[in-house]
Amino acid sequence: MHGAFDLLRTGRPGPIAISIPNDFLTARLETSPRSGGGHGRRPPCHVDEIREAASRLGGASKPLVIAGGGVIAAGAEGELSLLARRLGAPVITSVMGRGAISELDPLWHGVLPNSRATEAIIRAADVILAVGCRFAHRSTQGLLLNLSFDPSQTLIHLDLDPTVIGRLFKPQLPIVGDAKDGLARILQELGPGTARTAWDHPWRQGLCSAANSRYTAQIAGLIETLRAVLPDDAIVVNDQTGINYWMEWRFPVLLPRTFLYPVGSATLGYGVPAAIGAKIARPDRPVICVVGDGGFMYSVNELATAVKYRLPVVFLVMNDDRYGAIKWLQQTLFEGRWGEADLANPDFPALARAFGARGERVAGVDSLGPAIKTALAADGPTVLELRMTIDPPWEL
């Protein structure tokens, strides 16, 4: 067990599966607590590699930082912000890295898969520091971005897990080690000074809001309403539906660990149990789950758990009576043809009340803010149904 907990926190954090034989469950054994055990190890970066990274970044005319979830796992948000300012470098975050720097910060540029905002910036950079970033296939070779680096660019990849470095993109300078240690020591090696970069920041900031024609005023209004009604530290849990794909890179994330998204699986049904887990882990934080009608039905049974423990989680169910993204993909790829994508849904507010939760059908986006405020103040879960059809942002 000590070994399992040590492995849990060593290297890239993640779950551990333990298989216990039946006879062990009833066996007796003597053991003593291991002092200081189970805290894991976060190895420091090599001195020579840090020195080389600082030299290349310090000499760059257009440095760029790509920050992933490893920055948050290492608690390196402060070091990231300081280094970005020292270099005058814009920061792009992966989806898992959202909140590593406040998205109201003028140096934050965008979320990696949002090609309309990030592609030109990545191409313009001469030295790129990717830290705590896996360059996952879904984000870099998917429906939004097909990432590549020019041979003339210098890629520095710093990560705790050596197996992710070079998996998709071969860096000129690989660095294995802890993100907090690496960022702090690069900053130390650079020393004090004023950022000297050739970035045209007004041009860059003009790209931040770039979107295709499917990003309508209605979608923008919904996202603005959600951000305005929620405190900065509210935990927003995403399932997989039309609005979630837009929120993936357009909902402003202001603090780390406040935007949960099923990055590795992109699966339906993630939102409800993840929101319940988030509320149990952080009962002091407001928690909202934004989920489609199809995704909600995947795990609606867990509403009973939220009722049982009186968890004031808000479940915002976006109802368009279909698996919207799947239907959109079918129609786009197969000349308008589609099949088995429409749904026969229940009355969601009535279903919520049958579980013992609150249920309400919201008339429109204008009524959503007050409904969420009331739901967050309740003594148990609330299901809010909002009827809206939203197509995904993908560009095939």
C-alpha positions as CSV (number, residue, x, y, z in Angstrom):
1,M,0.0,0.0,0.0
2,H,2.9,2.3,0.8
3,G,4.2,1.6,-2.7
4,A,0.9,2.3,-4.3
5,F,0.6,5.7,-2.6
6,D,4.2,6.6,-3.5
7,L,3.5,5.7,-7.1
8,L,0.3,7.7,-7.0
9,R,2.2,10.9,-6.3
10,T,5.4,10.1,-8.1
11,G,5.9,11.4,-11.6
12,R,2.7,12.2,-13.5
13,P,-0.1,12.1,-10.9
14,G,-2.9,9.7,-11.7
15,P,-5.1,6.9,-10.3
16,I,-3.6,3.6,-9.2
17,A,-5.4,0.2,-9.5
18,I,-4.7,-2.3,-6.6
19,S,-5.7,-5.9,-7.0
20,I,-6.1,-7.6,-3.6
21,P,-6.5,-11.4,-3.3
22,N,-9.5,-12.6,-1.3
23,D,-7.4,-14.2,1.5
24,F,-5.6,-10.9,2.1
25,L,-9.0,-9.2,3.0
26,T,-9.3,-11.4,6.1
27,A,-5.6,-11.8,6.9
28,R,-3.9,-10.2,9.9
29,L,-0.4,-8.7,9.6
30,E,1.8,-6.4,11.7
31,T,3.2,-3.2,10.2
32,S,4.3,0.2,11.3
33,P,3.6,3.5,9.8
34,R,6.3,4.7,7.4
35,S,7.3,8.2,8.4
36,G,7.2,10.6,5.6
37,G,6.1,7.9,3.1
38,G,3.6,8.3,0.3
39,H,4.5,11.8,-0.6
40,G,6.2,10.9,-3.9
41,R,9.1,12.4,-5.7
42,R,9.3,15.4,-8.1
43,P,12.9,15.3,-9.5
44,P,14.7,18.5,-10.2
45,C,15.8,19.5,-13.6
46,H,19.4,19.2,-14.8
47,V,21.5,22.3,-14.2
48,D,23.1,22.3,-17.7
49,E,19.7,21.9,-19.4
50,I,18.3,24.8,-17.4
51,R,21.2,27.0,-18.3
52,E,20.8,26.1,-22.0
53,A,17.0,26.8,-21.9
54,A,17.6,30.2,-20.3
55,S,20.1,31.1,-22.9
56,R,17.8,30.2,-25.8
57,L,14.8,31.9,-24.2
58,G,16.8,35.0,-23.3
59,G,18.0,35.3,-26.8
60,A,14.6,34.8,-28.5
61,S,12.9,37.6,-30.3
62,K,9.4,36.0,-30.0
63,P,9.4,33.6,-27.1
64,L,6.2,31.6,-26.5
65,V,5.2,29.4,-23.5
66,I,2.8,26.5,-23.8
67,A,1.6,25.5,-20.4
68,G,-0.1,22.2,-19.6
69,G,-1.7,20.5,-16.6
70,G,1.7,19.7,-15.3
71,V,2.1,23.3,-14.2
72,I,-1.0,23.1,-12.1
73,A,0.0,19.7,-10.7
74,A,3.4,21.1,-9.6
75,G,1.8,24.3,-8.1
76,A,3.9,26.4,-10.5
77,E,1.4,29.0,-11.4
78,G,3.3,31.8,-9.8
79,E,6.6,30.8,-11.5
80,L,4.8,30.6,-14.8
81,S,3.5,34.1,-14.5
82,L,6.8,35.6,-13.4
83,L,8.7,33.9,-16.3
84,A,6.1,35.1,-18.9
85,R,6.6,38.6,-17.7
86,R,10.3,38.4,-17.6
87,L,10.3,37.2,-21.2
88,G,7.4,39.3,-22.4
89,A,6.1,35.9,-23.7
90,P,2.5,35.1,-24.5
91,V,1.1,32.0,-22.8
92,I,-1.0,29.4,-24.5
93,T,-2.5,26.7,-22.2
94,S,-3.7,23.2,-23.0
95,V,-7.2,22.4,-21.8
96,M,-5.8,20.7,-18.7
97,G,-3.5,23.7,-18.1
98,R,-6.4,26.2,-18.1
99,G,-6.2,28.4,-15.0
100,A,-2.4,28.1,-14.7
101,I,-2.5,31.8,-15.6
102,S,-5.6,33.9,-15.3
103,E,-7.3,34.3,-18.6
104,L,-7.8,38.0,-17.9
105,D,-4.0,38.4,-17.8
106,P,-2.9,40.3,-20.9
107,L,-0.1,37.7,-21.6
108,W,-2.6,34.8,-21.7
109,H,-3.3,34.2,-25.4
110,G,-5.6,31.2,-25.8
111,V,-6.2,27.5,-25.5
112,L,-4.1,25.3,-27.7
113,P,-6.8,23.6,-29.7
114,N,-8.3,26.9,-30.8
115,S,-6.5,27.1,-34.0
116,R,-8.0,30.5,-35.1
117,A,-6.4,32.1,-32.0
118,T,-3.2,30.0,-31.6
119,E,-2.0,28.8,-35.0
120,A,-0.5,32.1,-36.2
121,I,1.1,32.8,-32.8
122,I,2.8,29.4,-32.8
123,R,4.1,29.9,-36.3
124,A,5.5,33.3,-35.5
125,A,7.4,32.2,-32.4
126,D,11.1,31.5,-32.7
127,V,11.6,29.7,-29.3
128,I,8.8,27.7,-27.7
129,L,8.9,26.5,-24.1
130,A,6.3,23.7,-23.6
131,V,6.1,22.9,-19.9
132,G,3.9,20.2,-18.2
133,C,2.3,19.6,-21.6
134,R,1.8,16.2,-23.3
135,F,0.8,17.6,-26.7
136,A,-2.1,15.1,-26.6
137,H,-3.3,13.9,-30.0
138,R,-6.8,15.1,-29.5
139,S,-5.7,18.7,-28.9
140,T,-2.9,18.9,-31.5
141,Q,-4.0,16.6,-34.3
142,G,-7.8,16.8,-34.0
143,L,-10.9,18.6,-35.3
144,L,-9.5,22.0,-34.5
145,L,-5.8,22.2,-34.7
146,N,-3.1,20.2,-36.7
147,L,0.0,21.4,-34.9
148,S,3.4,21.3,-36.4
149,F,6.7,23.1,-35.8
150,D,9.1,24.5,-38.4
151,P,12.7,23.2,-38.3
152,S,13.8,26.8,-37.8
153,Q,11.9,27.0,-34.5
154,T,13.5,25.9,-31.2
155,L,11.2,23.7,-29.1
156,I,12.1,23.2,-25.4
157,H,10.0,20.5,-23.8
158,L,10.0,20.3,-20.0
159,D,8.0,17.6,-18.4
160,L,8.1,15.3,-15.4
161,D,7.3,12.3,-17.5
162,P,10.1,11.4,-19.9
163,T,7.8,9.2,-22.0
164,V,5.8,12.2,-23.3
165,I,8.8,14.2,-24.5
166,G,9.3,13.6,-28.2
167,R,6.3,11.4,-28.6
168,L,4.7,13.7,-31.2
169,F,7.3,16.5,-31.6
170,K,11.0,16.1,-31.2
171,P,12.4,19.0,-29.1
172,Q,15.7,20.6,-29.7
173,L,16.1,20.7,-25.9
174,P,14.3,18.0,-23.8
175,I,14.3,18.6,-20.0
176,V,13.0,16.0,-17.6
177,G,12.0,17.3,-14.2
178,D,9.5,19.2,-12.0
179,A,7.7,22.2,-13.7
180,K,8.0,24.3,-10.5
181,D,11.7,23.6,-10.2
182,G,12.3,24.1,-13.9
183,L,10.5,27.4,-14.2
184,A,11.9,28.9,-11.1
185,R,15.5,28.0,-12.1
186,I,15.1,29.3,-15.6
187,L,13.9,32.6,-14.1
188,Q,16.8,32.6,-11.7
189,E,19.2,31.9,-14.5
190,L,17.8,34.8,-16.6
191,G,18.2,37.2,-13.7
192,P,16.4,40.5,-13.4
193,G,15.8,42.6,-16.5
194,T,13.3,44.0,-18.8
195,A,11.5,42.0,-21.4
196,R,12.8,42.6,-24.9
197,T,10.6,40.9,-27.5
198,A,9.4,41.7,-31.0
199,W,5.8,40.6,-30.4
200,D,3.2,42.9,-31.8
201,H,0.9,42.5,-28.8
202,P,-2.1,44.5,-30.2
203,W,-2.0,42.2,-33.3
204,R,-1.7,39.2,-31.1
205,Q,-4.6,40.2,-28.8
206,G,-6.7,40.8,-31.9
207,L,-6.5,37.1,-32.6
208,C,-7.7,36.0,-29.1
209,S,-11.4,36.5,-30.0
210,A,-11.2,35.0,-33.5
211,A,-14.0,32.5,-34.1
212,N,-16.0,31.0,-37.0
213,S,-19.5,32.1,-38.0
214,R,-21.0,29.4,-35.8
215,Y,-20.0,31.3,-32.7
216,T,-23.2,33.3,-32.6
217,A,-24.3,36.1,-30.3
218,Q,-26.6,33.6,-28.5
219,I,-23.7,31.3,-27.7
220,A,-21.5,34.2,-26.6
221,G,-24.3,35.5,-24.4
222,L,-24.7,32.1,-22.7
223,I,-21.0,31.9,-21.9
224,E,-20.9,35.5,-20.7
225,T,-23.9,34.8,-18.5
226,L,-22.3,31.8,-16.9
227,R,-19.1,33.6,-16.2
228,A,-20.8,36.6,-14.8
229,V,-23.1,34.7,-12.4
230,L,-20.3,32.4,-11.0
231,P,-17.7,33.4,-8.5
232,D,-14.1,33.2,-9.8
233,D,-13.4,30.1,-7.7
234,A,-16.5,28.2,-8.8
235,I,-15.8,24.8,-10.3
236,V,-17.3,24.4,-13.8
237,V,-17.7,20.7,-14.8
238,N,-18.1,20.0,-18.5
239,D,-19.7,17.0,-20.2
240,Q,-19.7,16.7,-24.0
241,T,-22.3,18.8,-25.9
242,G,-22.3,21.7,-28.2
243,I,-21.8,24.4,-25.6
244,N,-19.0,22.4,-23.9
245,Y,-17.0,22.4,-27.1
246,W,-17.2,26.2,-27.2
247,M,-16.5,26.5,-23.5
248,E,-13.4,24.4,-23.9
249,W,-11.6,27.5,-25.1
250,R,-14.0,30.4,-24.8
251,F,-15.2,30.3,-21.2
252,P,-12.8,32.5,-19.1
253,V,-11.0,30.4,-16.5
254,L,-9.5,32.5,-13.8
255,L,-8.0,30.1,-11.3
256,P,-6.5,26.6,-11.4
257,R,-8.6,23.5,-10.8
258,T,-11.9,25.3,-11.6
259,F,-12.5,23.9,-15.1
260,L,-13.0,20.2,-15.4
261,Y,-13.1,18.6,-18.8
262,P,-13.0,15.0,-20.0
263,V,-9.8,15.6,-22.1
264,G,-8.5,12.0,-22.3
265,S,-11.8,10.4,-23.2
266,A,-14.2,13.0,-24.5
267,T,-16.9,10.8,-23.2
268,L,-20.6,11.4,-22.6
269,G,-21.7,11.0,-19.0
270,Y,-18.6,12.4,-17.4
271,G,-20.2,15.6,-16.1
272,V,-22.7,14.4,-13.5
273,P,-20.4,12.1,-11.4
274,A,-17.4,14.5,-11.8
275,A,-19.5,17.4,-10.4
276,I,-20.6,15.3,-7.5
277,G,-17.0,14.4,-6.8
278,A,-15.9,18.0,-7.1
279,K,-18.5,19.1,-4.6
280,I,-17.5,16.4,-2.1
281,A,-13.8,17.3,-2.5
282,R,-14.5,21.0,-2.2
283,P,-17.7,21.6,-0.3
284,D,-16.7,25.3,0.1
285,R,-16.8,25.9,-3.7
286,P,-19.9,26.5,-5.9
287,V,-20.1,23.7,-8.5
288,I,-22.0,23.7,-11.7
289,C,-22.2,20.9,-14.3
290,V,-23.0,21.9,-17.9
291,V,-24.3,18.9,-19.7
292,G,-26.3,18.0,-22.8
293,D,-29.5,16.0,-22.7
294,G,-27.9,12.9,-24.1
295,G,-24.9,13.1,-21.7
296,F,-27.2,13.7,-18.7
297,M,-29.1,10.5,-19.5
298,Y,-25.9,8.5,-19.4
299,S,-25.5,9.1,-15.7
300,V,-28.7,10.6,-14.5
301,N,-29.0,7.8,-11.9
302,E,-26.2,9.6,-9.9
303,L,-28.7,12.4,-9.2
304,A,-29.8,10.1,-6.4
305,T,-26.3,10.4,-4.8
306,A,-26.5,14.1,-4.9
307,V,-29.9,14.1,-3.3
308,K,-28.8,11.5,-0.7
309,Y,-25.9,13.7,0.5
310,R,-27.8,17.1,0.0
311,L,-25.1,18.4,-2.4
312,P,-26.1,21.8,-3.8
313,V,-24.7,21.1,-7.3
314,V,-26.3,22.8,-10.2
315,F,-26.9,20.7,-13.3
316,L,-27.5,22.8,-16.4
317,V,-29.1,20.5,-19.0
318,M,-28.9,21.8,-22.5
319,N,-31.8,20.2,-24.2
320,D,-32.0,20.0,-28.0
321,D,-33.6,16.5,-28.2
322,R,-30.6,15.0,-30.0
323,Y,-27.0,13.9,-29.8
324,G,-26.2,17.3,-31.4
325,A,-22.5,17.0,-32.1
326,I,-22.9,13.5,-33.6
327,K,-25.8,14.6,-35.8
328,W,-23.8,17.6,-36.9
329,L,-20.8,15.4,-37.8
330,Q,-23.0,12.9,-39.7
331,Q,-24.7,15.7,-41.7
332,T,-21.3,17.4,-42.4
333,L,-19.5,14.2,-43.4
334,F,-22.3,12.4,-45.3
335,E,-23.9,15.1,-47.4
336,G,-26.7,15.8,-45.0
337,R,-27.5,12.2,-44.1
338,W,-27.9,11.2,-40.5
339,G,-29.3,8.4,-38.4
340,E,-30.2,7.5,-34.8
341,A,-29.1,10.8,-33.4
342,D,-32.5,12.2,-32.3
343,L,-33.7,11.5,-28.7
344,A,-37.0,10.9,-26.9
345,N,-36.3,12.8,-23.7
346,P,-38.2,12.8,-20.4
347,D,-39.5,15.9,-18.7
348,F,-36.2,16.8,-17.0
349,P,-37.6,19.1,-14.2
350,A,-40.2,16.5,-13.4
351,L,-37.5,13.8,-13.4
352,A,-35.4,15.8,-11.0
353,R,-38.3,16.3,-8.7
354,A,-38.9,12.5,-8.8
355,F,-35.4,12.0,-7.4
356,G,-36.0,14.6,-4.7
357,A,-34.0,17.4,-6.3
358,R,-35.2,20.8,-7.5
359,G,-36.1,21.1,-11.1
360,E,-36.8,24.1,-13.3
361,R,-37.2,24.9,-17.0
362,V,-35.5,28.1,-17.8
363,A,-37.2,30.3,-20.3
364,G,-34.0,31.6,-21.9
365,V,-30.5,32.9,-21.3
366,D,-31.9,36.1,-19.8
367,S,-33.5,34.1,-17.0
368,L,-30.5,31.8,-16.5
369,G,-28.4,34.0,-14.2
370,P,-31.1,34.4,-11.5
371,A,-32.0,30.7,-11.7
372,I,-28.3,29.7,-11.1
373,K,-28.0,32.1,-8.1
374,T,-31.1,30.5,-6.6
375,A,-29.9,27.0,-7.3
376,L,-26.4,27.7,-5.7
377,A,-28.1,28.8,-2.5
378,A,-30.3,25.7,-2.3
379,D,-29.7,22.9,0.3
380,G,-29.6,20.2,-2.4
381,P,-29.1,19.6,-6.1
382,T,-31.0,21.5,-8.8
383,V,-31.6,20.6,-12.4
384,L,-32.1,23.5,-14.8
385,E,-33.2,22.7,-18.3
386,L,-32.4,25.2,-21.0
387,R,-33.7,24.5,-24.5
388,M,-31.0,25.6,-27.1
389,T,-29.5,24.1,-30.2
390,I,-25.8,24.7,-30.5
391,D,-23.5,23.3,-33.2
392,P,-19.9,22.5,-32.3
393,P,-17.0,24.7,-33.4
394,W,-15.1,22.1,-35.4
395,E,-13.8,22.9,-38.9
396,L,-13.3,19.8,-41.0
